[in-house]
Amino acid sequence: MSVTLTERAAARMQRSLAGRGKGLGIRLGVKTSGCSGMSYVMEFVDEVDDGDACFESQGMTVVIDARSMPYLMGTTLDFVREGLNEGFKFENPNAKSACGCGESFSVSA
């Protein structure tokens, strides 16, 4: 099981990466934060560290550190527009609950 990107998410990431002018792909991770306990982290990646897992999805390289992997396995990342707002949306089968604002999640029941 890996992390996958929808076509919309990959296209948005590819445009951002091209605008940046360099990079291997995108790094996804989690950090302790928010009212539900964990929040997602997404940033450009220029080099792969020991212990990182790398996936290819929709032509994009996705890198995840070993600590974040158990929380992100099986996740699908989409790019959505809802009214005037747009952004990345994580569909994470490991998340048991999320805060009302959608910025953080919990993996315990």
N, C-alpha and C positions, 0 to 999 in steps of 0.2 A: 504494500500500500504506500502511496506517495501523496504529495501535494500536487493539485492540478489547477490550471488556470483556464478560465473561459476564454473564448476568442476576444471578447471585449476587454478583459483584463490584460491579456497579452498585448493587444494592440496599443492600449494606453501606456503600458510599461515600455514597449518598444519605442514609442514616440518620445517618452520622457528620457529614456536612455540615449536616444539619438540626439536629443537636444542638449544633453549633458556632454556628449562627445567622447565618452569613454566608459568603460565598465564591462564586467563579465555578465552581469545579470542583476537579479534582485535577491536580497537577503530577507527572509522572514524569520521572526522569532517572537518570543513572549517575554514579558517582564512583569514583576510584581507591581501592581498599580491598580487604581480605580476602586470603586465601591464593591465590585464583585471579586476582586483578588488578583486578576491577571488582565493584561492588555496586550494587544498585538503591536509588533514593531515591524516596520518595513523600511528598508533603505537600499541604496545601490551597493553593489559589491564589486570591489576591484581585485580582490584576491581571496582564494579559498584557504581556510585555516585547517590544520589537522583536526580531525574529528567532525568536520562539516559533512553533511550529506548534500549531494547535488542531484537535482532532477531536471529533466527537460520536459517542458509542457508548452505546446503551441509555439514552438520556436524560441522560447525564453528559457534561460538557465535560472533555476530557483535553488538557492542555497539556504540550508537550515542548520543551525548549530546543534550539537548533541543534546544540550540541556532542553532545548525547545522542542525537539523531535517528538517526544511522547505526547505533547499537547497539540501538535499540529498534524499528525498522521491522518490521512484521509480527508483533509480539508480541501475545499474548492474555493478559489478566490475569484470573485466576479467584480466587474465594474458596473455600477448601476447609476441611473439618474432617477431621482424621485422629486418631482416638482422642480424647484430651482436648485436643488442640491444634487451633487454627484460625488461619488467616491467608491472606494473599494469595499466590498462586502465579503466577510469571511463566513463560509458555511462549514462549520466545524462540528463533526460528529462527536467530538470529545467534550464539548461544552455542555454542561448540565443546566446552567442558568446564565443569564446575562443581566446586566443592570438596565434600568429603564432608558438610559440615554444611548445604550448600545456600544459604549466605549470599552467596557470590560466584561469579563466572563469568569465563570467558575467551573472547575472540573469535578468537584465533589458534589454529591447529591444533597 
